[in-house]
Amino acid sequence: MSEQTTVSPCCITGHIHQGEPLGSFEVIHGLRTYVSNPKPTEGKQNTVVLISDIFGVDLINTKLVADEYAGNGWKVLLPDFLEGDAIDHNLLNSIVPNLRVQAEATVASKAVDSAKMAAAMGPWVAKHREAVSKPIIENFFKALRADPSTGKIAAVGFCWGGRYALVLSQDDSPARVDIGVAAHPSFLVNDDVKPITKTPVAVFKGTADAMMTDEALDQVEDILRNNLGDKFVAKKYPDAVHGFAVRGDLENGKEKAQKEEVTKDIVDFVSKYFN
């Protein structure tokens, strides 16, 4: 399986959200994990596992998203698959990805953004290459599956984590999930989705996403539509930028609406196959 490693400044852009997370951290299957489960049930409980973007489990945005999903009666886990090595959250404050700023960016400012991105992302991508990260992720999901209290499992991944949500959906995955969802995936290639012929999957991205073009999603859609039929969903959100499902500007009405729309779309998709 090939792994694309081309990165873009949009990988380290975004806004830090405000709120008070409802869950707490526990060590689960060897990993520090944020757990949001306001409605625990006896017996088996359907579980959503979020695979974070490069900013990891301590970014408040992702914990708040976990809480939103948990409000549907699911157990939601956000494991630290990066093992404490997330990209510095301060980069979110230094580079803002909304469309106004993109339009006003100068050649000089774009050069600065690219330099910051290269300094942050180059070593990080090498350290968290697939040979390192994939076993960590798979081992967690295998242990979760072996837990008798676990019902169906959905993997929902964002950016870097989006690709792994689909890798876990492959027919021959030793940790195959029941549902896979990728929100604005990074580094996804066609070979990643060709082996998915059973697991319902969805891919959601914005048309202004520099990490995955509309044409790239069209190719993925052709493959998965042929493999899965109506068990596959793809959707493009007009003008939405990379990371919009987690890191959008909630003070910008359009970006807030996009974030709320994709959250509903993910919840609806997972709900359909959890039932």
C-alpha positions in Angstrom: 0.0 0.0 0.0 1.4 3.4 -1.0 1.4 6.3 1.4 1.3 9.9 0.2 3.4 12.3 2.2 2.9 15.7 0.4 1.7 18.3 3.0 0.2 21.7 2.7 0.0 24.7 5.1 -3.7 23.9 5.5 -2.6 20.9 7.7 -1.6 23.3 10.5 -4.4 25.9 10.2 -7.5 26.5 12.3 -9.2 28.0 15.3 -9.3 26.9 18.9 -12.8 26.6 20.2 -14.3 27.5 23.5 -16.2 25.2 25.8 -16.0 22.8 28.8 -15.5 19.2 27.9 -17.9 16.8 29.6 -15.7 13.7 29.5 -12.4 12.7 31.2 -9.2 10.9 30.5 -8.5 7.2 31.3 -5.9 4.7 30.2 -7.7 2.3 27.9 -5.9 -0.6 26.2 -2.6 1.1 27.0 -3.4 4.5 25.6 -4.4 7.7 27.3 -7.9 8.2 26.1 -10.6 10.9 26.4 -13.9 9.2 27.2 -17.3 10.8 26.7 -20.1 8.5 27.8 -23.0 10.5 29.5 -25.5 7.6 29.0 -23.7 4.4 29.8 -25.8 1.3 29.2 -25.7 -2.2 30.6 -24.5 -4.9 28.3 -23.0 -4.1 24.9 -22.7 -0.4 23.9 -22.0 0.9 20.5 -18.8 2.8 20.4 -17.4 5.6 18.3 -13.6 5.9 18.2 -12.3 9.2 17.0 -8.9 9.2 15.3 -7.6 12.7 15.7 -5.9 15.1 13.4 -2.2 16.0 13.9 -3.2 18.2 16.9 -4.0 15.2 19.0 -6.3 14.5 21.9 -5.7 17.6 24.0 -7.1 20.0 21.4 -10.3 21.1 23.0 -12.1 21.1 19.6 -11.9 17.4 19.2 -13.0 16.7 22.8 -16.1 18.9 22.2 -16.8 17.0 19.0 -16.6 13.7 21.0 -19.1 15.1 23.5 -21.5 16.0 20.6 -21.4 12.4 19.3 -21.8 11.0 22.8 -25.0 12.9 23.2 -26.5 10.4 20.8 -26.2 7.7 23.4 -22.9 6.3 22.2 -19.7 5.7 24.0 -17.1 7.9 22.4 -13.3 7.3 22.8 -10.6 9.6 21.6 -7.3 7.6 22.1 -3.9 9.3 21.9 -2.6 7.4 18.9 0.2 10.0 18.7 1.4 9.0 22.1 1.9 12.6 23.3 3.6 13.8 20.2 0.9 16.1 18.7 1.7 19.2 16.7 1.9 22.4 18.8 -1.6 23.9 19.2 0.0 27.4 19.0 0.3 26.9 15.3 -3.5 27.2 15.1 -3.3 30.7 16.4 -0.5 31.8 14.0 -2.2 30.6 10.8 -5.9 31.2 10.3 -7.5 29.3 7.4 -10.8 31.1 6.8 -11.4 32.3 3.3 -11.0 36.0 4.0 -7.4 35.5 5.2 -6.6 33.2 2.3 -7.8 35.8 -0.2 -5.7 38.5 1.5 -2.6 36.4 1.9 0.5 37.9 0.3 3.4 36.1 -1.4 5.5 36.8 1.7 2.9 35.6 4.2 2.4 32.4 2.2 6.1 31.8 2.2 6.1 32.2 6.0 3.2 29.8 6.3 5.0 27.3 4.2 8.2 27.6 6.2 6.2 27.0 9.5 4.5 24.1 8.0 7.7 22.5 6.7 9.4 22.9 10.1 6.5 21.4 12.0 5.3 18.7 9.6 8.5 17.3 8.0 9.9 15.5 11.1 6.4 14.8 12.4 5.3 12.9 9.2 8.5 10.8 9.3 8.0 10.0 12.9 4.4 9.0 12.5 4.7 7.1 9.3 2.3 4.2 8.6 4.8 1.6 9.8 4.8 3.2 13.2 1.2 4.4 13.6 -0.8 1.6 12.0 0.1 -1.1 14.5 -0.7 1.3 17.4 -4.1 2.0 16.0 -4.9 -1.6 15.0 -3.9 -2.9 18.4 -6.3 -0.5 20.1 -9.2 -1.5 17.9 -8.4 -5.2 18.3 -8.5 -4.9 22.0 -11.7 -2.9 21.9 -13.3 -5.6 19.8 -12.3 -8.2 22.3 -14.0 -6.4 25.1 -17.4 -8.1 25.7 -19.0 -4.8 26.6 -18.4 -3.4 23.1 -21.2 -3.4 20.6 -20.7 -2.1 17.0 -17.6 0.0 16.4 -17.4 3.1 14.2 -14.1 4.8 13.4 -14.4 8.5 12.6 -11.2 10.1 11.5 -10.2 13.7 10.9 -7.4 14.8 8.5 -4.5 12.5 9.4 -6.9 10.2 11.2 -9.4 10.2 8.3 -7.2 7.9 6.2 -6.8 5.4 9.0 -10.6 5.2 9.5 -10.8 3.9 5.9 -7.7 1.6 6.3 -9.5 0.1 9.3 -12.5 -0.5 7.0 -10.6 -2.7 4.5 -11.8 -6.2 4.1 -8.5 -7.8 5.3 -7.9 -5.4 8.2 -7.2 -7.4 11.4 -9.1 -4.7 13.3 -11.9 -4.1 10.8 -14.6 -1.7 12.1 -18.4 -1.8 11.4 -18.5 1.7 10.1 -15.7 4.0 8.7 -16.0 7.8 8.3 -13.3 10.1 7.0 -13.7 13.9 7.4 -11.3 15.8 5.1 -8.7 12.9 5.0 -5.0 13.6 4.4 -2.7 11.4 2.4 -5.5 9.2 1.1 -4.8 7.3 -2.1 -6.9 5.1 -4.3 -5.2 1.9 -3.2 -6.4 2.6 0.3 -10.0 2.2 -0.7 -9.9 -0.5 -3.3 -10.0 -3.3 -0.6 -13.2 -1.9 1.0 -16.1 -4.0 -0.2 -18.1 -4.7 2.9 -17.9 -2.0 5.5 -20.2 1.1 5.1 -18.0 4.1 4.7 -18.4 7.8 4.1 -16.0 10.6 3.0 -16.8 14.3 3.7 -14.6 17.2 2.5 -14.7 20.8 1.4 -14.2 22.1 -2.1 -11.5 24.4 -0.8 -9.5 21.6 0.7 -5.9 21.7 -0.5 -5.1 18.3 0.9 -7.7 16.4 -1.2 -9.0 17.8 -4.5 -12.5 17.4 -5.7 -11.1 15.2 -8.5 -9.3 13.0 -6.0 -12.6 12.5 -4.1 -14.3 11.7 -7.4 -11.8 8.9 -8.0 -12.4 7.5 -4.5 -16.1 7.7 -5.0 -16.0 5.8 -8.3 -14.1 3.0 -6.6 -16.3 2.8 -3.5 -19.5 3.3 -5.3 -18.6 0.3 -7.4 -17.6 -1.7 -4.3 -20.3 -0.8 -1.9 -23.2 0.7 -3.8 -25.5 2.7 -1.4 -23.4 1.7 1.6 -21.0 4.5 0.5 -21.6 8.2 0.9 -19.5 11.1 -0.4 -20.3 14.8 0.1 -18.5 18.0 -0.8 -19.2 21.2 1.2 -18.9 24.3 -1.0 -15.9 26.5 -0.1 -15.2 24.5 3.1 -11.5 24.4 4.0 -9.3 21.5 5.2 -10.1 20.8 8.9 -13.6 22.4 8.8 -15.2 19.6 10.8 -13.0 20.3 13.8 -11.0 23.5 13.4 -13.4 25.9 11.6 -14.0 29.5 12.8 -17.2 29.3 14.8 -17.4 33.1 14.8 -17.8 33.0 11.0 -21.4 32.1 10.3 -20.6 30.1 7.1 -17.9 28.1 8.8 -20.0 27.4 11.8 -22.9 26.2 9.6 -20.5 23.9 7.7 -19.2 22.4 10.9 -22.8 21.8 12.2 -23.8 20.3 8.8 -20.9 17.8 8.6 -21.4 16.9 12.3 -25.1 16.1 11.5 -24.1 14.2 8.4 -21.6 12.0 10.3 -24.1 11.4 13.1 -26.8 10.4 10.6 -24.5 8.0 8.7 -23.2 6.3 11.9 -26.8 6.1 13.3 -28.0 4.3 10.2 -25.5 1.5 10.6 -25.6 1.4 14.4 -29.3 0.6 14.3 
